[in-house]
Amino acid sequence: MASTDKAARRAKFEGAWNAIRDELLTHFKSCGMPQEAQEWYSRNLDYNVPGGKLNRGMSVIDTAEILLGRKLSDEEYLQAAVLGWGVEMLQAFFLVSDDLMDSSITRRGQPCWYRVPKIGFIAMNDSFMLEAAIYHLLKVHFKKEPYYIDLIELFHEVTYQTEMGQLIDLITAPENDIDLNRFSLKKHSLIVIYKTAFYSFYLPVALAMLFCRIPTSYSLPSSPKPIEPYEVAKEILIPLGEYFQVQDDFLDFSGVPAQIGKVGTDIVDNKCSWCINTALAYATPAQRKILDENYGVKPTEEEKEIAKKMAAGKNGEEQGYLGEAEKRVKKVFEEIGLRKKYAEYEEGVFQKLNEMIDNIDEGAQGQQGVLKKQIFISFLGKIYRRQK
């Protein structure tokens, strides 16, 4: 039943995208753009925006309905969907440009946009257009709203924060310049918070809060001092987003392709992940030497050939072949007890987040215009002990 409901929710959200996409293309055409450019822009939108899990965008809808305590009207739904798809377009902007910077090969099971024939470096301008489209939609749908400028400032602020995180990531872990001395758990935390947590977790909730007219501060009889709901939300959602990324890093190491839907590549790609940083914090000098010599080392041509054969093996499923260097790194991870350390981390952060959620003051039963615990309970429930 739950999966059916989720599929119906996704279908409705995708239906709103069709209307939003058509609106963007109609405006583009009205600017006198030639047919070739119209087709290019249409393909850019279709290829890069709607293909992911859509959790970020749909969270705007979910949060708004929790705050209002009811389903949205058709008019409200379209407005909230514009905000939700704004988050998805922001992510598309990040991913298209990130893939170009990282020389990545695939994204969401298909070639990265810049690798599509005839696209190349034009992908950079295409990424700019994805970002600019957000502000066009905000102007059309929200200019008359009293919180219009707040929406613009929120998108700008979160974009800047994400770009800060991207910079730290790029200079800390360049794929072909391996130096584990640049890594640390503190650096990892900073990268994750700025590159992922702000736009993936705080942005959708803050957008829904603005949409539902939640004020920046309010007083409740049960609280000795004024409550600042956006700060309260941030204090919970940023560590929750950090937990999500740590979990992702751990699954890259521990999960198999059949479980997580991909082959883990963080070790080979020299990623500044939670796993390597935790290993560095606990490694003996001998283990550190193994990590220095093997982390980020690409598989040999012979190993690549074996991997290809395995990928086309039983039922055509990817088997996840490991090169010798990657095997040595994973062996150190196991020796250090990374699985146990992750389990301890997960339980600790889960308990801490639940305590923070419990401390949210919702005022009187059914009170409107205040922060609701269910927003965060819902987020945490989707993440805790996920396996993919």
ZAZA-671043 format. One line per 10 residues: number of its first residue (from 1); their letters; for each residue x, y, z of C-alpha. Coordinates in pm, whole numbers, plus 32768, in hexadecimal, padded with zeros to 4 digits. Layout:
BEGIN
NUM) A) X:Y:Z  ...
//
This chain:
BEGIN
1) MASTDKAARR) 8000:8000:8000  811B:80F0:8060  81D4:80B0:7F19  8093:80EB:7E53  805C:8234:7F08  81C5:829D:7EC4  819E:8247:7D53  805D:8316:7D40  8107:843C:7DEC  822C:8429:7CFC
11) AKFEGAWNAI) 8144:8414:7BCF  808A:854C:7C41  81D1:8606:7C7A  824F:859F:7B22  8106:8618:7A8F  814F:8770:7B20  82A7:8765:7A7A  8204:8739:7927  8144:887D:795B  8276:8935:79E4
21) RDELLTHFKS) 8354:88B9:78C7  8253:8929:77C3  8240:8A7D:786A  83BB:8AA5:7853  83BF:8A3D:76E6  829F:8B28:768E  835A:8C4C:772B  849B:8BE5:7678  83E5:8BDF:7529  8342:8D32:7571
31) CGMPQEAQEW) 84A0:8DCA:7589  84CD:8D82:7415  85B6:8C5C:7445  85E9:8B8E:7306  855D:8A2C:72E5  86B4:898C:7311  86E7:8A40:745C  8588:89E2:74D0  85D0:8874:748F  8721:888C:7541
41) YSRNLDYNVP) 8688:892F:7677  856B:8833:767B  8663:8713:7671  8734:87B5:7784  8603:87C9:7867  858B:8668:781B  86E1:85C4:783A  875A:866A:7979  8636:86CB:7A5A  8532:85B7:7A8E
51) GGKLNRGMSV) 8602:8476:7A92  8665:8456:7C00  85B4:83DC:7D39  8505:8531:7D5F  8512:8515:7EDB  858B:867A:7F04  8479:8713:7E31  8362:863B:7EBC  83D3:8697:801E  8354:87FA:7FDF
61) IDTAEILLGR) 81F5:876F:7FA2  8206:867D:80C9  8282:878A:81B9  8179:8885:814C  8063:8787:8187  80ED:8733:82E1  80FF:88A5:833E  7F9F:88ED:82C1  7F11:87A7:834A  7E59:875E:8205
71) KLSDEEYLQA) 7E80:870F:8095  7ED3:8833:7FB1  7DCF:88BF:7EC5  7E1E:88A2:7D50  7E94:8A0B:7D46  7F6A:89E1:7E7E  7FF8:889C:7DF8  8072:893E:7CB6  8117:8A59:7D77  81C1:8968:7E69
81) AVLGWGVEML) 8226:888D:7D41  82D0:89B9:7C9F  83A4:89D6:7DDB  83E2:885F:7DE1  844C:8856:7C76  8520:8989:7CBD  85E9:88AE:7DAD  8600:879F:7CA2  8678:889E:7B9F  8777:8921:7C96
91) QAFFLVSDDL) 87FA:87BF:7CC3  8800:878D:7B49  88D0:88CC:7B2B  89C4:8844:7C2F  89D8:86E8:7B91  8A0B:8759:7A29  8B27:8843:7A8B  8BB6:8752:7B90  8BCB:8637:7A91  8C89:871B:79A5
101) MDSSITRRGQ) 8D7C:8783:7AB9  8DB2:861A:7B25  8DC2:858A:79C5  8CB7:8493:7A36  8C39:8386:7948  8AD3:8334:79AA  89BC:83D3:7A73  8874:8326:7ACC  88C8:8200:79ED  8906:82CC:78B1
111) PCWYRVPKIG) 8A2D:8393:7824  8A71:84DD:78D3  89D4:85FC:780F  8B22:8686:7794  8B75:852D:7702  8A3B:8522:762C  8A9A:8554:74BA  8AB3:86C6:7456  8A89:8744:75BE  8BF0:875C:7641
121) FIAMNDSFML) 8C45:88A1:76F3  8AF7:893B:7690  8A84:8878:77C5  8B10:8992:7898  8A1E:8A8E:7801  8909:898B:7818  894A:8970:798D  8931:8AED:79AD  87E1:8AE1:78FB  875E:89DB:79EE
131) EAAIYHLLKV) 87B8:8ABF:7B11  872C:8BFB:7A6E  85E2:8B4C:7A23  85A5:8B33:7B9B  859A:8CAD:7BBF  84BD:8CD8:7A8D  83C0:8BE8:7B27  83D2:8C94:7C7A  838A:8DE4:7BD5  825F:8D5C:7B13
141) HFKKEPYYID) 81C3:8C9B:7C34  8227:8D5A:7D6F  8270:8EC8:7D21  812A:8F37:7DC5  816D:8E6F:7F02  81F8:8F23:8034  8307:8E17:8057  837F:8E33:7EEB  84CD:8ED4:7F43  84FF:8DD3:8059
151) LIELFHEVTY) 84E2:8CBA:7F59  85E3:8D5F:7E77  86D4:8D9E:7F96  86AE:8C39:8012  86FF:8BA3:7EBD  8828:8C90:7E94  88B0:8C4B:7FF1  8897:8AD1:7FD0  8932:8AD8:7E73  8A5B:8B9D:7EFD
161) QTEMGQLIDL) 8A80:8AAC:8022  8A7C:8980:7F35  8B86:8A20:7E59  8C5E:8A59:7F8E  8C44:88E7:7FDD  8C94:888B:7E75  8DD0:895E:7E80  8E4D:88B6:7FBE  8E02:8762:7F27  8EB3:87AC:7DDE
171) ITAPENDIDL) 8FF5:882A:7E80  8FF7:8723:7F94  8FC6:85EC:7EBE  902A:8620:7D52  9009:84CF:7CA8  916D:84C4:7C1B  922A:8574:7D33  9213:848E:7E60  9287:8511:7FB2  91D8:8482:80E2
181) NRFSLKKHSL) 9278:858E:81BB  916D:867A:8134  905B:859F:81C9  8FBF:85AE:8323  8E6E:8567:83C1  8E49:86DE:8402  8E88:872A:8290  8D94:8618:822B  8C89:86AD:830D  8CBA:8808:8279
191) IVIYKTAFYS) 8CA5:8785:8113  8B6C:86BB:815B  8AB5:87D1:8212  8AF7:88D6:8107  8AEF:87FD:7FCD  89C3:8723:8026  8906:876B:8169  889A:88D1:8127  87FD:8899:7FD1  8784:8734:8004
201) FYLPVALAML) 86E7:8753:815D  86C6:88B9:81D7  865D:895A:808D  8521:8887:804A  84A2:88B5:81AE  84F1:8A2A:81BF  843E:8A60:8071  8309:89AE:80F5  8318:8A7C:8235  831F:8BC0:816E
211) FCRIPTSYSL) 8203:8B42:8091  8134:8AF7:81CB  8181:8C52:825C  8243:8BCF:838A  82D3:8D0B:8428  8444:8D31:847A  83EE:8D49:85EB  82BF:8D06:86C6  8269:8CDF:8836  81AF:8BC4:88E3
221) PSSPKPIEPY) 8126:8BC4:8A48  81EC:8A86:8A90  8338:8B1B:8A1E  83FE:8C11:8AF6  8496:8CBF:89C6  8431:8CFF:885C  845A:8BD8:876E  851E:8C05:862B  8492:8AE8:8556  8580:8B09:8430
231) EVAKEILIPL) 86AA:8AEC:851A  860A:89C5:85CD  85D2:891B:847D  8739:895E:8412  87C7:88D5:855A  8719:8789:8517  872A:8772:839B  889D:87BE:8370  8915:869F:8451  8804:85C6:83B7
241) GEYFQVQDDF) 8892:8616:825F  89EF:85C9:82DB  8974:8478:835D  88D7:8431:8208  8A24:846B:8156  8AED:83A0:8254  89F2:8289:8218  8A22:82AF:80A1  8B9B:8299:80CD  8B7D:8161:81A1
251) LDFSGVPAQI) 8A90:80B9:80A9  8B8B:8100:7F92  8C84:802B:8057  8B9E:7F24:80ED  8A82:7EFB:7FF2  8A7D:7E15:7EC4  89FA:7E87:7D6F  88BC:7DBA:7D8C  886F:7E70:7ED3  88D4:7FD9:7E8F
261) GKVGTDIVDN) 8898:7FDC:7D18  89FD:803A:7CB8  8B67:7FD3:7CDD  8C15:8091:7DF6  8D2D:816E:7D6E  8D93:8253:7E8E  8EDC:819C:7ED3  8F4C:8197:7D65  8EDB:8301:7D2F  8F9F:838B:7E5A
271) KCSWCINTAL) 8E61:840B:7F00  8E80:84BF:804C  8D81:83D2:80E6  8D28:8385:824E  8DC1:822A:8226  8F22:8296:81C9  8F1F:83B2:82C8  8EB3:82CA:83E1  8FB8:81CC:8374  90C7:82D9:8378
281) AYATPAQRKI) 9061:833C:84D9  9096:81D8:855B  91A1:8144:8473  92EC:80C0:84F6  9425:813B:843E  9428:7FF5:8374  92B9:801B:8317  92EC:8189:82BF  9403:8122:81CF  9316:8030:8120
291) LDENYGVKPT) 920D:8140:8101  9309:823E:8079  9384:8148:7F74  9231:80C0:7F04  911C:81C3:7F39  90B2:8267:7DF2  917E:8172:7D20  90CF:811C:7BDB  90A1:7FB1:7B72  9197:7F2B:7A70
301) EEEKEIAKKM) 9129:7EE8:790B  9121:7D72:795A  9040:7DB4:7A89  8F5B:7E8F:79B5  8F31:7D72:78BB  8ED6:7C80:79D1  8DDD:7D7E:7A5B  8D3B:7DA1:7902  8D10:7C29:78E3  8C77:7C18:7A3F
311) AAGKNGEEQG) 8B8C:7D38:79F0  8B09:7C71:78C9  8AF6:7B35:799A  89D5:7A87:7A40  888B:7B25:79D5  8951:7C4F:7957  896C:7CD7:7ABA  8A99:7D9F:7B31  8B61:7CC8:7C1F  8C44:7DD5:7CAD
321) YLGEAEKRVK) 8DA3:7D52:7C62  8EB3:7DE2:7D41  9012:7E37:7CCD  9136:7DD3:7DAA  9170:7F34:7E30  9000:7F58:7E8E  9009:7E02:7F39  912D:7E73:8011  9076:7FB0:8079  8F39:7EF0:80CE
331) KVFEEIGLRK) 9005:7DF7:8198  908A:7F17:826E  8F27:7F9B:8297  8EBB:7E46:831A  8FEA:7E28:8403  8F9B:7F7C:849B  8E35:7F09:84DF  8D8D:8007:83FD  8C3F:7F4F:8404  8C2E:7F5E:8580
341) KYAEYEEGVF) 8C9E:80C9:8586  8B8D:8123:848C  8A82:8068:8556  8AEC:8129:868E  8AE8:8273:85CD  898F:822A:853E  88F1:81D6:868D  8990:8307:872F  8917:83FD:8628  87BE:835B:861D
351) QKLNEMIDNI) 8796:8388:8795  8814:84EF:878A  872B:854F:866B  85FE:84B1:8718  8649:857B:8851  8658:86BD:8785  850F:8667:86DB  8469:8619:8828  84CF:8772:88A7  840A:882A:8797
361) DEGAQGQQGV) 82ED:88EE:8836  81B5:88CD:875D  80D9:89A2:883E  7F6F:893D:8873  7EE6:880D:87BD  7E97:885F:8652  7F36:89B8:866B  7F82:8A52:8517  80AF:8B1F:84AA  81AC:8A5E:857B
371) LKKQIFISFL) 82B8:895B:8538  8246:87EE:8543  830C:86C4:85C4  827C:85E5:84B3  8350:8694:83AA  848F:8615:8449  8403:84C6:84BA  83A8:8485:834E  8504:84E0:82CE  85B3:840F:83D6
381) GKIYRRQK) 84CC:82E7:839B  8529:82DF:822A  869E:82E4:8275  86D6:8215:83B0  877B:80C8:8359  8731:80EB:81E7  87DC:7FE8:810E  87EC:80A0:7FC0
//
